[in-house]
Amino acid sequence: MILSNVLVSIAATLATVNGAPFNISTTRAPFTNGTQSLNGTQPLNGTQPFNGTHEFEKRGGQTCAFPSNDGLVAITPGSSNGGWAMSPNQQCTGGSYCPYACPSGKLMAQWDKSATSYSYPSSMNGGLYCNNDGTVSKPMQNKDYCVDGEGTLKAQNSAGSDVAFCQTVLPGNEAMLIPTNVGQGSDEDLAVPGPDYWDGTAAHYYVNPPGVSTDDACTWGTKDKSQGNWAPYVAGANMDNSGNTYVKIGWNPKYVEDFSGQTPNFGIKVTCDNSGDCDGLDCEINPKQGANKASGSSSGNQEGAAYCIVTAKNKASAKVEVFSA
């Protein structure tokens, strides 16, 4: 799998919170068990689905151009990927699936219909299909490009500068390419998949230091800077069939490994407007308490990285708050 030789999972084992088993990982990590197909998706406001094959401007040869006028978020449009949610040096070529990024709070709603489980190489087959003639096709013609998430999670920025939350691409190459910029003193929706989303997977985010732009943060990066794949913290969420949203925050294993003992100048915590709606509080990572530590009644450590989990019950809302430390 592309990048799999360096992508590190928090855990491949199961934990249990309030009787609900879920898998904690920075890569795949469905937090609840079960694999179901996408059903009953909601349309993306302001866009219309297209049927069959839709023609866009060709880039030449057997490559497909990004649909730049359809409300999607272009990823490094000046690079070889041309806006697709793929590595900057990777083209969208004929005979392949090309993932794309949706606006904050929404999820990609197109993928290879035969890719029903998390297994390589089919787990790479997210997005639109690039035909050999340079046109693209929607695998599921009755679905829009994007679907609303469950709407139960926001990122809140209480730090001194903008904060980049970078979502991983799945189905796709699982790199942290999908940007959400959270302005100082503001909040933004984070996409939460429901139980019917692709293979029951959760959404995963890399939480970068305040002041690092999404352009610099939402890319693989290198280990000389604590951003991108080496961002200090990770977060993830999904909802189960009972309407419980599982929110996990944790230290990034790559940061723990390569920045051993170093503490960031910011922390993260999970909050709820009504504490009675949430189990697992107080779930917090405050670097003033030391490196690679997390607090909360549902905290733990897997593959060398500390984490904690909150369960927001009955479709209650939660926030992942970033604060200065």
Backbone as numpy.savetxt, mean C-alpha at the origin, in Angstrom:
# Nx Ny Nz CAx CAy CAz Cx Cy Cz
10.69 -13.38 -8.62 9.85 -12.19 -8.62 10.72 -10.95 -8.62
10.34 -9.92 -9.35 11.11 -8.69 -9.38 11.23 -8.14 -7.97
12.42 -7.79 -7.56 12.73 -7.17 -6.28 12.61 -8.13 -5.10
12.19 -9.36 -5.33 11.94 -10.24 -4.20 13.21 -10.61 -3.47
14.35 -10.46 -4.11 15.59 -10.82 -3.44 15.97 -9.80 -2.37
15.35 -8.63 -2.38 15.67 -7.64 -1.36 14.47 -7.23 -0.53
13.28 -7.62 -0.93 12.10 -7.25 -0.17 12.02 -8.12 1.07
11.84 -7.52 2.22 11.85 -8.24 3.48 10.47 -8.22 4.10
10.00 -9.38 4.50 8.69 -9.51 5.14 8.83 -9.38 6.65
7.87 -8.72 7.28 7.87 -8.68 8.75 7.61 -10.07 9.30
6.69 -10.80 8.66 6.42 -12.14 9.17 5.71 -12.98 8.15
6.00 -14.26 8.20 5.23 -15.21 7.41 4.37 -16.06 8.33
4.44 -15.79 9.62 3.67 -16.55 10.59 2.38 -15.83 10.90
1.47 -16.53 11.59 0.18 -15.95 11.93 0.19 -15.48 13.37
-0.43 -14.33 13.58 -0.71 -13.83 14.92 -2.21 -13.82 15.09
-2.68 -13.65 16.31 -4.11 -13.61 16.57 -4.43 -12.42 17.45
-5.40 -11.63 17.02 -5.86 -10.49 17.79 -7.36 -10.61 17.97
-7.81 -10.69 19.22 -9.23 -10.77 19.52 -9.90 -11.90 18.73
-9.20 -13.01 18.62 -9.76 -14.17 17.96 -9.68 -14.18 16.46
-9.14 -13.11 15.87 -9.09 -13.03 14.40 -7.66 -13.22 13.93
-7.35 -14.34 13.30 -5.98 -14.55 12.82 -5.69 -13.70 11.61
-4.48 -13.20 11.53 -4.09 -12.48 10.33 -2.59 -12.53 10.19
-2.15 -12.30 8.98 -0.75 -12.42 8.60 -0.14 -11.04 8.53
0.96 -10.81 9.23 1.57 -9.49 9.26 2.79 -9.48 8.37
2.80 -8.63 7.38 3.89 -8.58 6.43 3.97 -7.23 5.78
5.16 -6.80 5.38 5.27 -5.56 4.62 5.08 -5.81 3.14
4.94 -7.05 2.74 4.80 -7.32 1.32 3.36 -7.66 0.99
2.92 -8.83 1.34 1.58 -9.25 0.98 0.61 -8.99 2.13
0.76 -9.72 3.20 0.04 -9.59 4.45 -1.43 -9.34 4.38
-2.24 -10.29 3.92 -3.64 -10.14 4.23 -3.80 -10.32 5.73
-4.48 -9.41 6.41 -4.57 -9.51 7.86 -5.65 -10.48 8.29
-6.55 -10.85 7.38 -7.55 -11.86 7.69 -7.42 -12.98 6.69
-7.80 -14.16 7.10 -7.67 -15.31 6.22 -8.74 -15.30 5.13
-8.50 -15.99 4.06 -9.49 -16.13 3.01 -9.10 -15.42 1.74
-9.42 -16.01 0.62 -9.15 -15.42 -0.68 -10.45 -15.36 -1.45
-10.86 -14.15 -1.84 -12.10 -13.98 -2.57 -11.86 -13.07 -3.75
-12.74 -13.17 -4.74 -12.63 -12.31 -5.90 -13.26 -10.96 -5.61
-12.95 -9.97 -6.44 -13.50 -8.63 -6.27 -14.94 -8.63 -6.75
-15.86 -8.24 -5.87 -17.27 -8.19 -6.21 -17.85 -6.84 -5.80
-18.81 -6.33 -6.58 -19.54 -5.14 -6.18 -18.68 -3.91 -6.04
-17.75 -3.68 -6.94 -16.88 -2.52 -6.81 -17.63 -1.23 -7.06
-17.14 -0.14 -6.49 -17.74 1.16 -6.67 -17.00 1.92 -7.75
-17.72 2.71 -8.57 -17.05 3.45 -9.64 -16.21 4.59 -9.11
-15.17 4.92 -9.82 -14.35 6.08 -9.51 -15.06 7.32 -10.02
-15.32 8.28 -9.12 -16.04 9.48 -9.51 -15.30 10.22 -10.61
-16.07 10.69 -11.59 -15.49 11.50 -12.65 -14.87 10.71 -13.78
-14.91 9.39 -13.71 -14.37 8.59 -14.81 -15.43 7.61 -15.27
-15.30 7.16 -16.47 -16.22 6.19 -17.04 -15.42 4.97 -17.47
-15.96 3.77 -17.24 -15.26 2.58 -17.70 -15.29 2.52 -19.22
-14.25 1.91 -19.79 -14.29 1.66 -21.22 -14.40 0.17 -21.44
-14.99 -0.20 -22.54 -15.22 -1.61 -22.84 -14.24 -2.10 -23.88
-13.77 -3.30 -23.70 -12.89 -3.91 -24.68 -11.55 -3.21 -24.74
-11.05 -3.01 -25.93 -9.74 -2.43 -26.15 -9.85 -0.94 -26.36
-9.05 -0.18 -25.66 -9.07 1.28 -25.76 -7.72 1.73 -26.28
-7.70 2.59 -27.25 -6.46 3.01 -27.88 -5.92 4.26 -27.21
-4.64 4.27 -26.92 -3.95 5.46 -26.44 -2.78 5.72 -27.38
-2.19 6.87 -27.22 -1.01 7.20 -28.03 0.07 6.16 -27.78
0.62 5.62 -28.83 1.66 4.60 -28.70 3.02 5.24 -28.49
3.86 4.57 -27.73 5.22 5.04 -27.50 6.16 4.48 -28.54
5.67 3.67 -29.43 6.54 3.07 -30.43 6.87 1.64 -30.07
6.95 0.78 -31.09 7.22 -0.61 -30.83 6.06 -1.26 -30.10
6.35 -2.36 -29.43 5.31 -3.08 -28.71 5.26 -2.62 -27.27
4.99 -1.35 -27.06 4.80 -0.80 -25.72 3.46 -0.08 -25.69
2.92 0.08 -24.50 1.61 0.72 -24.32 1.76 1.97 -23.48
1.09 3.03 -23.91 1.15 4.31 -23.21 0.21 4.32 -22.02
0.59 5.06 -21.00 -0.20 5.23 -19.79 -1.45 6.06 -20.10
-2.62 5.65 -19.60 -3.85 6.42 -19.85 -3.90 7.68 -19.00
-3.21 8.71 -19.44 -2.96 9.89 -18.61 -4.17 10.77 -18.39
-5.25 10.56 -19.13 -6.42 11.42 -18.99 -7.59 10.73 -18.30
-7.32 9.71 -17.52 -8.40 8.93 -16.92 -8.40 8.98 -15.39
-7.85 10.04 -14.81 -7.93 10.23 -13.37 -6.98 9.39 -12.56
-6.01 8.76 -13.19 -5.03 7.95 -12.47 -3.84 8.80 -12.07
-3.00 8.26 -11.21 -1.81 8.96 -10.72 -0.60 8.44 -11.49
0.06 9.31 -12.21 1.23 8.91 -12.99 2.44 8.75 -12.08
3.16 7.65 -12.24 4.36 7.35 -11.46 5.58 7.58 -12.36
6.48 8.44 -11.94 7.69 8.81 -12.70 7.42 8.84 -14.21
6.53 9.74 -14.66 6.13 9.73 -16.08 7.27 10.03 -17.05
8.35 10.65 -16.57 9.47 10.94 -17.45 10.45 9.81 -17.62
10.21 8.69 -16.93 11.11 7.54 -17.02 10.53 6.49 -17.97
11.22 5.37 -18.10 10.81 4.35 -19.06 9.43 3.77 -18.76
9.06 3.74 -17.47 7.73 3.20 -17.14 6.61 4.11 -17.62
6.91 5.38 -17.89 5.96 6.27 -18.54 4.70 6.56 -17.76
4.72 6.42 -16.43 3.54 6.69 -15.62 2.93 5.47 -14.98
3.20 4.28 -15.53 2.68 3.05 -14.94 3.32 2.82 -13.57
2.62 2.11 -12.69 3.14 1.80 -11.35 4.09 0.61 -11.44
5.22 0.88 -12.08 6.26 -0.11 -12.31 7.60 0.54 -12.02
8.65 -0.24 -11.98 9.98 0.32 -11.75 10.29 1.34 -12.84
10.99 2.42 -12.50 11.24 3.49 -13.49 11.90 3.02 -14.77
12.70 1.97 -14.69 13.41 1.49 -15.89 12.66 0.39 -16.62
11.42 0.13 -16.25 10.64 -0.96 -16.83 9.54 -0.40 -17.73
9.49 -0.85 -18.97 8.45 -0.42 -19.89 7.22 -1.33 -19.80
6.09 -0.77 -20.17 4.86 -1.54 -20.31 4.88 -2.15 -21.71
5.18 -3.41 -21.80 5.42 -4.05 -23.10 4.28 -4.98 -23.48
4.16 -5.25 -24.77 3.13 -6.11 -25.28 3.17 -7.49 -24.67
1.99 -8.04 -24.38 1.90 -9.37 -23.79 2.04 -9.39 -22.29
1.96 -8.22 -21.63 2.12 -8.17 -20.17 1.03 -7.30 -19.55
0.89 -7.44 -18.23 -0.02 -6.60 -17.47 0.76 -5.43 -16.88
0.14 -4.27 -16.86 0.82 -3.06 -16.40 0.00 -2.40 -15.29
0.47 -2.45 -14.04 -0.26 -1.84 -12.94 -0.25 -0.31 -13.02
-1.17 0.30 -12.30 -1.27 1.76 -12.26 -1.65 2.18 -10.84
-1.46 3.46 -10.55 -1.76 4.00 -9.23 -3.07 4.77 -9.27
-3.85 4.62 -8.21 -5.12 5.34 -8.05 -4.94 6.47 -7.04
-5.85 7.45 -7.03 -5.78 8.52 -6.04 -5.88 7.97 -4.62
-5.44 8.76 -3.65 -5.45 8.35 -2.24 -6.85 7.90 -1.82
-6.91 6.81 -1.09 -8.17 6.27 -0.62 -8.82 5.29 -1.57
-8.24 5.12 -2.77 -8.79 4.22 -3.77 -7.79 3.12 -4.11
-8.30 2.04 -4.67 -7.49 0.87 -4.99 -7.63 0.50 -6.45
-6.55 -0.01 -7.03 -6.58 -0.53 -8.40 -7.61 -1.66 -8.49
-8.49 -1.59 -9.49 -9.58 -2.55 -9.60 -9.48 -3.42 -10.84
-8.30 -3.46 -11.47 -8.10 -4.30 -12.65 -6.87 -5.18 -12.45
-7.01 -6.43 -12.87 -5.89 -7.37 -12.83 -6.25 -8.59 -13.67
-5.29 -9.44 -13.85 -5.48 -10.69 -14.57 -6.53 -11.53 -13.85
-7.63 -11.83 -14.52 -8.72 -12.57 -13.87 -8.30 -13.98 -13.45
-7.27 -14.52 -14.09 -6.82 -15.87 -13.72 -5.85 -15.85 -12.54
-5.42 -14.66 -12.12 -4.48 -14.54 -10.99 -5.28 -14.44 -9.70
-5.66 -15.58 -9.16 -6.55 -15.61 -8.01 -5.85 -15.91 -6.69
-4.55 -16.09 -6.71 -3.83 -16.36 -5.47 -2.46 -15.71 -5.52
-1.87 -15.56 -4.35 -0.57 -14.91 -4.25 0.52 -15.92 -4.59
0.82 -16.01 -5.88 1.88 -16.90 -6.33 2.54 -16.28 -7.55
3.86 -16.37 -7.60 4.63 -15.82 -8.72 4.54 -16.77 -9.91
4.39 -16.28 -11.15 4.43 -14.86 -11.52 3.07 -14.17 -11.60
1.97 -14.91 -11.34 0.66 -14.31 -11.55 0.39 -13.14 -10.61
1.05 -13.12 -9.44 0.85 -12.00 -8.52 1.39 -10.69 -9.06
2.14 -10.75 -10.15 2.64 -9.54 -10.81 1.61 -8.93 -11.75
0.55 -9.67 -12.06 -0.34 -9.31 -13.16 -1.47 -8.39 -12.73
-1.11 -7.23 -12.22 -2.11 -6.22 -11.91 -2.21 -5.20 -13.02
-3.36 -4.52 -13.10 -3.51 -3.42 -14.03 -4.14 -3.81 -15.35
-3.80 -3.07 -16.40 -4.34 -3.28 -17.73 -3.44 -4.20 -18.54
-4.02 -4.86 -19.53 -3.24 -5.75 -20.39 -2.75 -4.98 -21.60
-1.45 -5.07 -21.85 -0.83 -4.41 -23.00 -0.80 -5.39 -24.16
-1.54 -5.05 -25.20 -1.58 -5.90 -26.40 -0.34 -5.67 -27.26
-0.06 -6.62 -28.10 1.13 -6.53 -28.95 1.05 -5.43 -30.00
-0.15 -4.88 -30.22 -0.28 -3.79 -31.19 -0.18 -2.42 -30.53
0.14 -2.38 -29.23 0.31 -1.11 -28.54 -0.95 -0.53 -27.94
-2.05 -1.28 -27.96 -3.27 -0.86 -27.28 -3.37 -1.58 -25.94
-4.24 -1.07 -25.06 -4.46 -1.72 -23.78 -5.90 -2.19 -23.67
-6.11 -3.24 -22.88 -7.44 -3.80 -22.64 -7.70 -3.89 -21.14
-8.94 -3.67 -20.76 -9.35 -3.90 -19.38 -9.65 -5.38 -19.19
-9.00 -6.05 -18.26 -9.31 -7.46 -18.02 -10.76 -7.68 -17.59
-11.30 -6.74 -16.80 -12.69 -6.83 -16.33 -13.43 -5.62 -16.87
-14.14 -5.84 -17.97 -14.70 -4.73 -18.72 -15.79 -3.98 -17.98
-16.46 -4.63 -17.03 -17.54 -3.97 -16.30 -17.06 -3.27 -15.04
-15.75 -3.21 -14.83 -15.19 -2.54 -13.65 -14.49 -1.26 -14.07
-14.49 -0.29 -13.16 -13.73 0.93 -13.40 -12.25 0.67 -13.14
-11.45 1.69 -13.39 -10.02 1.59 -13.10 -9.77 1.41 -11.60
-10.49 2.18 -10.79 -10.24 2.24 -9.35 -11.52 1.98 -8.57
-11.37 1.50 -7.37 -12.50 1.26 -6.48 -12.21 1.95 -5.15
-13.25 2.50 -4.53 -13.07 3.12 -3.23 -12.64 2.07 -2.21
-11.72 2.45 -1.31 -11.43 1.62 -0.16 -12.58 1.67 0.82
-12.41 1.04 1.96 -13.49 0.97 2.95 -13.72 2.28 3.69
-12.79 3.22 3.58 -12.99 4.54 4.16 -12.86 4.60 5.67
-12.12 3.65 6.26 -12.03 3.59 7.71 -10.67 3.97 8.26
-9.79 4.53 7.43 -8.45 4.87 7.91 -7.95 6.14 7.24
-7.35 7.00 8.05 -6.70 8.21 7.55 -5.28 8.27 8.08
-4.44 8.97 7.34 -3.11 9.34 7.82 -3.19 10.77 8.33
-2.74 11.00 9.55 -2.78 12.33 10.16 -1.36 12.79 10.42
-1.07 14.03 10.05 0.28 14.57 10.18 0.32 15.63 11.26
0.90 15.29 12.40 1.11 16.24 13.49 2.58 16.63 13.60
3.36 16.29 12.59 4.79 16.64 12.57 4.98 18.01 11.93
6.22 18.43 11.79 6.51 19.79 11.35 6.60 19.98 9.86
6.58 18.90 9.07 6.69 19.00 7.61 5.81 17.94 6.97
5.62 18.05 5.66 4.83 17.06 4.94 5.42 15.67 5.12
4.54 14.67 5.09 4.96 13.28 5.27 4.47 12.46 4.07
5.35 11.61 3.54 5.03 10.75 2.41 4.68 9.35 2.90
3.46 8.91 2.63 3.05 7.52 2.79 3.12 6.88 1.41
3.86 5.79 1.27 4.08 5.17 -0.04 3.52 3.75 -0.03
2.47 3.53 -0.81 1.79 2.24 -0.84 2.48 1.29 -1.81
2.53 0.02 -1.44 3.11 -0.98 -2.33 2.12 -1.38 -3.43
2.65 -1.84 -4.54 1.84 -2.20 -5.71 1.58 -3.71 -5.68
0.33 -4.09 -5.45 -0.05 -5.50 -5.43 -1.51 -5.65 -5.82
-1.84 -6.45 -6.83 -0.89 -7.24 -7.63 0.02 -6.35 -8.45
1.27 -6.71 -8.47 2.32 -5.94 -9.11 3.65 -6.32 -8.51
4.64 -5.44 -8.64 5.99 -5.79 -8.19 6.25 -5.54 -6.71
5.23 -5.06 -5.98 5.29 -4.86 -4.54 6.25 -3.76 -4.11
6.71 -2.95 -5.03 7.52 -1.79 -4.66 6.62 -0.68 -4.12
7.21 0.19 -3.32 6.45 1.24 -2.62 6.34 2.49 -3.51
5.52 2.41 -4.55 5.51 3.43 -5.59 4.31 4.37 -5.54
3.24 4.01 -4.85 1.99 4.77 -4.93 1.98 5.85 -3.85
1.96 7.14 -4.24 2.19 8.22 -3.27 0.92 8.77 -2.62
1.04 9.08 -1.34 0.07 9.92 -0.64 0.85 10.94 0.16
0.73 12.20 -0.19 1.39 13.27 0.56 0.42 13.79 1.61
0.87 13.81 2.86 0.05 14.29 3.97 0.65 15.60 4.45
-0.04 16.69 4.18 0.48 18.00 4.53 0.53 18.23 6.03
1.39 19.14 6.44 1.53 19.47 7.86 0.19 19.91 8.43
-0.23 19.27 9.52 -1.48 19.63 10.19 -2.73 19.13 9.49
-2.59 18.24 8.52 -3.75 17.76 7.77 -3.84 16.24 7.83
-4.87 15.70 7.20 -4.98 14.25 7.09 -5.44 13.88 5.69
-5.18 12.63 5.33 -5.53 12.10 4.01 -6.06 10.68 4.17
-6.98 10.30 3.28 -7.49 8.94 3.29 -6.40 7.95 2.89
-6.38 6.82 3.56 -5.55 5.69 3.16 -6.48 4.57 2.71
-6.17 3.95 1.60 -7.02 2.90 1.05 -6.99 1.67 1.95
-8.17 1.18 2.32 -8.31 -0.04 3.11 -9.08 -1.06 2.27
-8.45 -2.16 1.87 -9.18 -3.19 1.12 -10.18 -3.92 2.01
-11.31 -4.29 1.43 -12.27 -5.12 2.11 -11.99 -6.59 1.88
-12.83 -7.47 2.42 -12.57 -8.91 2.31 -12.68 -9.44 0.89
-13.31 -8.69 0.00 -13.48 -9.16 -1.37 -12.39 -8.67 -2.31
-11.42 -7.93 -1.78 -10.37 -7.42 -2.66 -9.43 -8.56 -3.06
-8.57 -8.30 -4.01 -7.74 -9.34 -4.62 -7.03 -10.21 -3.57
-7.35 -11.50 -3.58 -6.73 -12.51 -2.71 -6.82 -12.15 -1.23
-7.76 -11.30 -0.85 -7.91 -10.93 0.55 -6.76 -10.14 1.12
-5.98 -9.48 0.26 -4.77 -8.81 0.72 -5.06 -7.49 1.42
-4.12 -7.07 2.24 -4.16 -5.77 2.90 -3.39 -4.75 2.06
-3.62 -3.48 2.37 -2.80 -2.41 1.79 -1.62 -2.15 2.71
-0.46 -1.87 2.12 0.76 -1.64 2.89 1.41 -0.33 2.51
1.92 0.36 3.51 2.49 1.69 3.33 3.84 1.79 4.02
4.77 2.47 3.36 6.04 2.84 3.98 5.91 4.29 4.44
6.23 4.55 5.70 6.06 5.88 6.30 7.42 6.54 6.40
7.59 7.61 5.63 8.89 8.25 5.48 9.07 9.43 6.43
10.30 9.85 6.67 10.55 10.97 7.58 9.89 12.25 7.08
9.39 13.09 8.00 8.83 14.38 7.60 9.84 15.18 6.79
9.34 15.82 5.74 10.19 16.64 4.90 10.70 15.96 3.65
10.54 14.63 3.54 10.94 13.91 2.33 9.75 13.88 1.38
9.93 14.36 0.17 8.83 14.45 -0.79 8.42 13.07 -1.28
7.21 12.99 -1.81 6.77 11.72 -2.39 7.63 11.33 -3.59
8.14 12.31 -4.33 9.03 11.99 -5.46 10.28 11.26 -4.99
10.82 11.67 -3.85 12.03 11.05 -3.33 11.74 9.80 -2.50
10.57 9.79 -1.84 10.26 8.70 -0.91 9.65 7.49 -1.60
8.77 7.72 -2.56 8.01 6.62 -3.16 8.77 6.00 -4.33
9.96 5.56 -4.03 10.83 4.85 -4.95 11.70 3.93 -4.11
12.37 2.97 -4.75 13.11 1.97 -3.98 14.19 2.60 -3.11
15.00 3.48 -3.68 16.04 4.15 -2.91 17.26 3.28 -2.66
18.12 3.77 -1.78 19.34 3.05 -1.39 19.50 3.16 0.12
20.31 2.27 0.69 20.37 2.18 2.14 21.18 3.29 2.79
21.68 4.26 2.02 22.36 5.38 2.64 21.39 6.43 3.15
20.10 6.30 2.82 19.07 7.22 3.31 17.89 6.44 3.87
17.34 6.93 4.96 16.22 6.24 5.61 14.90 6.66 4.97
14.72 6.28 3.73 13.50 6.57 2.99 13.30 5.48 1.94
12.13 5.47 1.31 11.84 4.41 0.35 11.82 3.05 1.02
12.53 2.09 0.46 12.59 0.75 1.04 13.22 0.74 2.43
13.90 1.82 2.80 14.54 1.93 4.12 13.83 2.96 5.00
12.58 3.30 4.70 11.81 4.17 5.58 11.74 3.55 6.97
11.73 4.35 8.02 11.76 3.77 9.37 10.57 2.89 9.72
9.38 3.24 9.22 8.18 2.55 9.67 7.34 2.05 8.49
6.53 1.05 8.78 5.55 0.53 7.82 4.19 0.49 8.50
3.15 0.52 7.69 1.78 0.44 8.20 0.96 -0.38 7.22
-0.11 -0.96 7.72 -0.98 -1.74 6.85 -2.36 -1.86 7.44
-3.33 -2.16 6.58 -4.71 -2.28 7.05 -5.55 -3.07 6.07
-6.57 -3.74 6.60 -7.67 -4.28 5.80 -8.86 -4.52 6.70
-10.01 -4.79 6.06 -11.25 -5.04 6.78 -11.70 -6.47 6.55
-12.27 -7.10 7.60 -12.78 -8.46 7.46 -14.28 -8.45 7.21
-14.86 -9.63 7.13 -16.28 -9.76 6.82 -17.19 -9.21 7.91
-16.67 -9.04 9.11 -17.46 -8.52 10.23 -17.38 -7.01 10.35
-16.67 -6.36 9.44 -16.54 -4.91 9.51 -15.46 -4.43 10.45
-14.57 -5.32 10.86 -13.44 -4.93 11.70 -12.26 -4.53 10.82
-11.71 -3.36 11.07 -10.52 -2.91 10.35 -9.30 -3.15 11.22
-8.36 -3.92 10.70 -7.12 -4.21 11.40 -6.05 -3.23 10.91
-5.50 -2.47 11.83 -4.49 -1.46 11.50 -3.21 -1.84 12.22
-2.15 -1.99 11.46 -0.86 -2.38 12.03 0.18 -1.33 11.71
0.97 -0.96 12.69 2.15 -0.14 12.47 3.36 -0.89 13.00
4.50 -0.70 12.38 5.68 -1.43 12.82 6.95 -0.78 12.34
8.04 -1.18 12.95 9.35 -0.80 12.45 9.60 -1.56 11.15
10.24 -0.92 10.21 10.60 -1.55 8.95 11.83 -2.43 9.18
11.74 -3.74 8.90 12.90 -4.61 9.13 14.16 -4.16 8.41
14.02 -3.56 7.23 15.21 -3.09 6.52 15.86 -1.92 7.26
15.05 -1.06 7.85 15.61 0.04 8.64 16.30 -0.52 9.88
15.65 -1.46 10.55 16.24 -2.06 11.75 17.57 -2.72 11.42
17.63 -3.37 10.28 18.85 -4.09 9.89 19.98 -3.15 9.53
19.69 -2.13 8.72 20.75 -1.30 8.15 20.99 0.00 8.92
20.08 0.37 9.81 20.26 1.56 10.65 20.21 1.15 12.11
20.86 0.06 12.42 20.78 -0.56 13.74 21.08 0.43 14.86
20.13 0.51 15.81 20.31 1.36 16.98 20.00 2.82 16.76
19.82 3.25 15.52 19.52 4.65 15.25 18.02 4.90 15.41
17.68 6.04 15.99 16.28 6.37 16.20 15.87 7.54 15.31
14.73 7.44 14.64 14.24 8.54 13.82 13.83 9.73 14.69
13.58 10.86 14.04 13.14 12.05 14.76 11.63 12.20 14.74
10.93 11.10 14.44 9.47 11.13 14.45 8.94 9.76 14.85
7.71 9.74 15.31 7.07 8.49 15.69 5.71 8.37 15.03
5.07 7.23 15.23 3.72 7.01 14.71 2.88 6.30 15.76
1.58 6.52 15.69 0.65 5.85 16.59 -0.70 5.70 15.91
-1.50 4.79 16.42 -2.85 4.59 15.92 -3.81 5.19 16.92
-4.71 6.04 16.45 -5.71 6.67 17.31 -7.11 6.40 16.77
-8.09 6.53 17.64 -9.49 6.39 17.27 -10.26 7.53 17.92
-11.25 8.08 17.21 -12.04 9.17 17.77 -12.76 8.74 19.04
-13.22 7.52 19.06 -13.88 6.94 20.23 -13.09 5.71 20.63
-12.39 5.80 21.74 -11.51 4.70 22.14 -12.28 3.41 22.37
-13.56 3.51 22.69 -14.36 2.31 22.90 -14.61 1.52 21.64
-14.39 2.15 20.49 -14.58 1.47 19.21 -13.36 0.65 18.80
-12.27 0.76 19.54 -11.01 0.15 19.11 -10.40 -0.69 20.21
-9.90 -1.85 19.84 -9.11 -2.70 20.72 -7.64 -2.58 20.32
-6.75 -2.66 21.32 -5.32 -2.62 21.04 -4.66 -1.29 21.34
-5.44 -0.29 21.78 -4.83 0.97 22.18 -4.12 0.77 23.52
-3.05 1.51 23.82 -2.44 2.54 23.01 -1.33 1.91 22.17
-1.53 1.95 20.86 -0.58 1.38 19.91 0.29 2.52 19.41
1.56 2.50 19.79 2.43 3.64 19.48 3.87 3.19 19.31
4.56 3.85 18.40 6.01 3.72 18.26 6.60 5.10 18.50
7.22 5.26 19.65 7.85 6.53 20.02 9.35 6.28 20.17
10.15 6.80 19.24 11.59 6.50 19.29 12.27 7.00 20.56
11.62 7.90 21.31 12.20 8.32 22.58 12.25 7.17 23.58
11.45 6.14 23.33 11.47 4.95 24.19 12.55 3.96 23.78
13.28 4.28 22.70 14.34 3.42 22.23 14.07 2.87 20.85
15.12 2.37 20.22 14.99 1.83 18.86 14.26 0.49 18.87
13.46 0.27 17.85 12.77 -0.99 17.61 11.91 -1.42 18.80
11.13 -0.48 19.31 10.19 -0.78 20.38 8.81 -0.27 19.98
7.79 -1.00 20.41 6.41 -0.60 20.17 5.59 -0.90 21.42
4.62 -0.05 21.70 3.76 -0.24 22.86 2.34 -0.54 22.41
1.55 -1.07 23.31 0.17 -1.41 23.00 -0.15 -2.82 23.46
-1.43 -3.06 23.74 -1.82 -4.37 24.26 -1.69 -5.48 23.22
-1.65 -5.11 21.95 -1.46 -6.11 20.88 -0.16 -5.85 20.16
0.91 -5.75 20.92 2.23 -5.51 20.33 3.02 -6.81 20.30
4.05 -6.82 19.48 4.89 -8.00 19.36 6.12 -7.71 18.55
6.85 -8.75 18.22 8.08 -8.62 17.44 8.20 -9.84 16.55
8.32 -9.60 15.25 8.48 -10.69 14.31 9.58 -10.35 13.33
10.42 -11.33 13.07 11.59 -11.18 12.20 12.42 -9.96 12.59
12.51 -9.74 13.90 13.37 -8.68 14.41 12.79 -7.30 14.39
11.51 -7.14 14.06 10.89 -5.82 13.97 9.67 -5.76 14.88
9.62 -4.72 15.72 8.51 -4.54 16.65 7.31 -3.94 15.93
6.12 -4.31 16.39 4.89 -3.81 15.79 3.79 -3.76 16.86
2.70 -3.11 16.53 1.48 -3.18 17.33 0.28 -3.07 16.41
-0.86 -3.54 16.89 -2.05 -3.67 16.06 -3.26 -3.11 16.81
-4.13 -2.44 16.08 -5.40 -1.96 16.60 -6.52 -2.54 15.76
-7.59 -2.97 16.41 -8.79 -3.42 15.72 -9.88 -2.38 15.89
-10.26 -1.71 14.80 -11.37 -0.77 14.81 -12.64 -1.55 14.47
-13.56 -1.64 15.42 -14.69 -2.55 15.30 -15.88 -1.92 14.58
-16.65 -2.77 13.92 -17.94 -2.38 13.35 -17.84 -1.16 12.43
-16.86 -1.18 11.56 -16.63 -0.13 10.57 -16.30 1.22 11.19
-15.78 1.18 12.41 -15.29 2.42 13.04 -14.03 2.88 12.34
-13.72 4.16 12.49 -12.57 4.74 11.81 -11.38 4.86 12.75
-10.20 4.83 12.16 -8.95 4.99 12.91 -8.03 5.90 12.11
-6.95 6.33 12.77 -5.95 7.17 12.11 -4.56 6.65 12.44
-3.67 6.74 11.47 -2.25 6.55 11.71 -1.65 7.95 11.80
-1.25 8.33 13.00 -0.77 9.69 13.24 0.76 9.72 13.29
1.33 10.66 12.57 2.77 10.90 12.59 3.03 12.11 13.46
4.01 11.99 14.38 4.30 13.10 15.29 5.81 13.27 15.43
6.21 14.47 15.79 7.63 14.75 16.01 8.08 14.15 17.33
9.32 13.68 17.37 9.83 13.05 18.59 11.19 13.64 18.94
